Amino acid sequence: MQENRQSRRQFLVESGKIAGGGWLALNAPMLLAAGHAAEQHRVSGDNLVNMTPHQAVAFAAVVDQIIPPDETPGASEAGVVYFIDNVLGGFMAGATPMLVLGLEELDDASIAAFPDSTGFASLQFEQQTSLLTAIESTPFFDTMIFLTHCGMFAMPSWGGNRDEAGWVMLGFDKRHVWHSPFGYYDALADAGELK
């Protein structure tokens, strides 16, 4: 019986990945438009439109937990908060109440666990990590991971990925044109080792 539960669980996980990929493919134009608008806001220095300053600081703390700064910029420095602000007023507007409630609950949990704090953003990095570990399986955190990745690794002209920080992190080599070999098998074929 335990074996069946694990295989069902694994099936649901894999199905979720496929569904997520399908959702991304169907909504790519909306993601692109949202990212482009976010980049325009960021470049022009406009204020955030769909979140309060307190929410922006809290979102920045969460996205920096997902992609923290080190020798490369973290997610907030790469402009991910602008990307999130834009999508909350666009195609992800339906998720706004859930995300705002998630931030409020995170602030409440922060104050309960660390009474001297004023909310999640005021905590030390390790304290923030411990609180997020407790909610890592929630829709709030799953959505934050999704939006952080979209904002961090999209084309810079679409919002986020300021100065191509996400691409640098991945080791992505931006070129106008690519020439073969395109990968391992092309290299083998070019060397005459593939038959």
N, C-alpha and C positions, 0 to 999 in steps of 0.2 A: 504493500500500500504506500509506504514512504517513497518507493521508487517512482510510482505513478505521480505523486504530488510534485516531486522534483522535476519530472519530465514535463508536466503541465506548466509548472512555474517557468521552466526554461522556454517552453513554447510561447507563453505569454510575453516574456521578455523579448524574444526574437520577433514576435508579431508586432510589438510596440516599436521596435527599431524600423521595421519595414513600413509601418503606418507613418512614423515620423518622417521618413525619407519621402514618402508619397505626399505628405502634407507640405514638405519643403518644396518639392517640385511644383505642386499646384499653386503655391503662394509666392513663388519666386518673384514675379513682377511686383507684388505688393511690398516684399522685402526690399527690392531694389529702389522703388519709389520712396519708401520710408527712409532708407539710408541716404538717398540723395538729399532729401529735405533736411535730415539731421545734419548732414555735412554743411549745408548752406547756413543753418543756424549757428553751428560751431564756428565756422570761418568768419561770419559777420559779428560774432560776439554777442548774439542775441541771448536774452534770458531764456531759461527753460519755460516751456509753455504748459505742459501737462503734469507737472509735479511741483510741489512746494520746495523751497530751499532745504528744509529739514529732510524731506523725502530724498532729494538729490544727494545729500550727504550720506544718508543711510544706504541708498542704492550704490553709491560709490564704494562704501565700505564692503558691501556684499560682493560686488563684482571684483574688487581687489582681493577678496578671499578666493574667488574662483580662478582668477589669473592675477597673481600677486606681482608687485613690482620687485625686480631684482636688478641685474645688470641691464635688463630691458624694461621699458615702461609697463606698468600694470594696466589692467583694463580701464580704470577710470582715467588715467593719464592719456590713454589712447583714444578717448572720446566716447567710450561705450555708453556713458550716462546720457549723452545727447541722442544717441541712437535709440535708447530705451524711451526717453522722453517723447521722441517723435512717434514711435510705434504705439505708445499708449494713447495717442490722439488719433490713431489711424486704425489699421486692420487688427491690432491687438487691444482695441479699446474695451472689448468685452472682458479682458483679463485684468483690467485696471483695478476693479474692486478687490479681487483676490490678492493682487500684488500689494496694494495699499494695506489691506488687512494683515498680510504676511509681515510687512514692515512694522506695523503697530504691535503685533504679537511678539516680534523679535525685540522691539524696544521694551515691552513689558517683561519678557523673559530676562532681558539684560539687567533691568533694574531689580528684578526679584533675585537674580543670582549674584549681582554685584551692586548692593544698595547705594554705594557712593557714585555710581555711574548716572549719566543723564540719558542713556539710551545706547543702542548697539554701536553707533559710530564712535562713541566716546571710550569704548573698551580697547584694551591692548589686543594686538593681533591674535595671540594665543587664546585669549578669552573669547574673542569672536569665533575662532575656529571651533572651540568646544561647544558653543551654542549652535552653530550651523551643523555640526555633526549630529546633533539630536534631531534635526529636521531635514536631513539630507534626502529622505524618501518622500517628501511632501510635494504637491503640485506647485507650491510657491517656489521651492528651491529648484525643481526641475525646469520651471519656466525661466528662472533667473539664469540657469546654466545655458539654456537655449539662446536667450537674448544676448548673453555675454559673448558666446561664441559667434553669433551672427554679427554683432557689433565689432568684435575684435579682428575677425579674419576676412571680412568683406572688403571689396575694393574701397580704398580711402575716399573716393568720390561719392560713395554711398553712405558715408557716416562711419564714425569709429575708425579704427586702424590708422590713427593719426601718424604721419610720417612712416607709414608702412610697418609699424611696430609689430603687428601680428605676423606679417610675412617674414620679418627678420627673425622672429622667434621660431618660426617653422623651418627656416632655412630656405624659403621659397626664393627662387632666382627669377626676378621679373625681367622678361625679355619681350621685345616686340614680336620677334619671330623665333621659332624653335627649329633646330635642324636635327636630323637623326645622328646618332642613335637616341631614341626617345626613352629607352629603358634597358633593362637587363637583357631581354631577348633580342632587341635590335642590336645591341653591342656584340652579342654572340654571333648574330647573323653577319654583321659587318666584318667580324674577325674570321669568318668562315667556319666557326665551330658549331653552328646550328644547321642541321640537315633536315 
